[in-house]
Amino acid sequence: MSAGTEIQDPAALSRAGSGAREIAWQTQTTGAHPVDETHSAARDFGSGNWDGGLNGALTGAAETWSAQVSALAADCGKFAEQCDSTAMQYQRVETDISQTFRSMANGFG
């Protein structure tokens, strides 16, 4: 028999979702700074200034960094959506159960 997860506080899930959205935004915003600076450095080491291939290496590093930052921010966003969805579903089920029991109590009283 598989064990389920009991939700003690659906509002905590909503708060976790809000926090994850904030982390996604901060990750994307903060992660852009090194990319901008690395692209600037790559231009400085571009053709005519340097022939050692540093331009390409820096550009590649910036692209990899940018892709990883975007992926992490997207994962945080997905986590936020899952927290919100789970909290809403839990609330909906709890409301339905409460209404069902109320209607049963009225029918037996």
Backbone torsions as a table, in degrees:
resi	resn	phi	psi	omega
1	MET	NA	131.3	-178.6
2	SER	-85.8	143.7	179.5
3	ALA	-90.3	135.1	177.8
4	GLY	-90.6	174.5	177.0
5	THR	-104.9	124.7	179.5
6	GLU	-90.0	130.5	179.6
7	ILE	-96.2	114.3	-179.7
8	GLN	-84.3	-33.0	-173.3
9	ASP	-145.8	93.6	-179.1
10	PRO	-62.4	-25.7	177.0
11	ALA	-65.1	-30.5	177.1
12	ALA	-65.3	-34.7	175.7
13	LEU	-64.7	-40.5	177.9
14	SER	-64.7	-40.9	177.0
15	ARG	-64.2	-39.7	177.4
16	ALA	-62.7	-39.4	177.0
17	GLY	-62.8	-42.6	177.5
18	SER	-63.8	-41.4	178.2
19	GLY	-63.8	-40.0	179.3
20	ALA	-66.1	-37.0	176.1
21	ARG	-64.0	-41.0	178.7
22	GLU	-63.9	-42.6	178.2
23	ILE	-63.9	-40.0	178.3
24	ALA	-60.4	-45.4	-180.0
25	TRP	-64.1	-46.6	180.0
26	GLN	-63.6	-38.9	178.8
27	THR	-62.0	-47.7	-179.1
28	GLN	-63.7	-44.3	-178.1
29	THR	-67.3	-50.6	-177.8
30	THR	-68.8	-36.5	-179.1
31	GLY	-67.5	-18.4	-179.4
32	ALA	-75.0	-28.3	-176.4
33	HIS	-60.2	-50.9	178.8
34	PRO	-62.6	-32.0	179.5
35	VAL	-65.7	-46.5	179.1
36	ASP	-59.1	-45.7	-178.8
37	GLU	-67.5	-36.9	179.6
38	THR	-69.2	-40.1	176.2
39	HIS	-63.1	-39.3	177.3
40	SER	-62.6	-44.3	178.2
41	ALA	-64.3	-37.9	179.6
42	ALA	-62.5	-40.4	177.5
43	ARG	-64.0	-39.5	179.8
44	ASP	-63.5	-31.4	179.4
45	PHE	-98.5	17.7	-178.7
46	GLY	-73.8	-176.0	-176.5
47	SER	-55.9	137.7	-178.1
48	GLY	93.5	-28.5	179.2
49	ASN	-99.2	-29.1	-174.6
50	TRP	-160.2	133.8	-178.6
51	ASP	-110.5	13.6	-174.9
52	GLY	-88.9	4.4	178.5
53	GLY	84.2	7.9	-179.2
54	LEU	-66.0	-32.0	177.7
55	ASN	-56.2	-51.1	-178.5
56	GLY	-64.1	-39.7	-179.9
57	ALA	-65.5	-43.3	179.1
58	LEU	-67.1	-40.1	177.6
59	THR	-62.6	-44.0	177.7
60	GLY	-62.0	-42.1	178.6
61	ALA	-63.3	-41.8	179.8
62	ALA	-64.7	-40.2	179.6
63	GLU	-67.0	-40.9	177.8
64	THR	-64.5	-45.8	178.7
65	TRP	-57.8	-48.1	-177.7
66	SER	-61.1	-42.8	179.5
67	ALA	-64.2	-40.7	-179.5
68	GLN	-69.2	-40.3	177.5
69	VAL	-62.8	-44.5	179.3
70	SER	-63.1	-40.2	179.4
71	ALA	-65.1	-42.7	179.0
72	LEU	-64.7	-43.8	178.3
73	ALA	-62.5	-40.5	178.5
74	ALA	-64.1	-41.0	177.8
75	ASP	-63.0	-40.2	176.6
76	CYS	-62.8	-40.6	177.7
77	GLY	-63.1	-41.5	178.2
78	LYS	-65.4	-39.7	177.6
79	PHE	-61.6	-42.7	178.6
80	ALA	-60.0	-44.6	179.2
81	GLU	-62.3	-41.0	-179.9
82	GLN	-66.2	-40.9	177.5
83	CYS	-61.5	-47.2	-179.6
84	ASP	-62.7	-44.4	-179.2
85	SER	-63.1	-44.3	179.8
86	THR	-64.1	-42.4	178.8
87	ALA	-62.1	-44.1	179.8
88	MET	-64.9	-43.4	179.9
89	GLN	-63.1	-42.1	178.5
90	TYR	-60.4	-47.7	179.7
91	GLN	-60.8	-42.0	-179.5
92	ARG	-62.8	-45.0	-180.0
93	VAL	-65.4	-43.5	178.8
94	GLU	-60.7	-41.3	178.2
95	THR	-63.9	-45.4	178.9
96	ASP	-60.9	-42.7	179.6
97	ILE	-64.7	-44.4	179.5
98	SER	-60.8	-43.2	179.5
99	GLN	-64.6	-40.1	179.4
100	THR	-63.2	-46.1	179.4
101	PHE	-65.4	-37.0	177.1
102	ARG	-63.0	-44.1	-178.8
103	SER	-68.2	-33.1	176.8
104	MET	-68.2	-41.7	-179.8
105	ALA	-63.0	-39.9	178.3
106	ASN	-66.6	-33.8	-179.5
107	GLY	-75.5	-25.6	-178.7
108	PHE	-95.7	-10.9	-173.9
109	GLY	-86.3	NA	NA
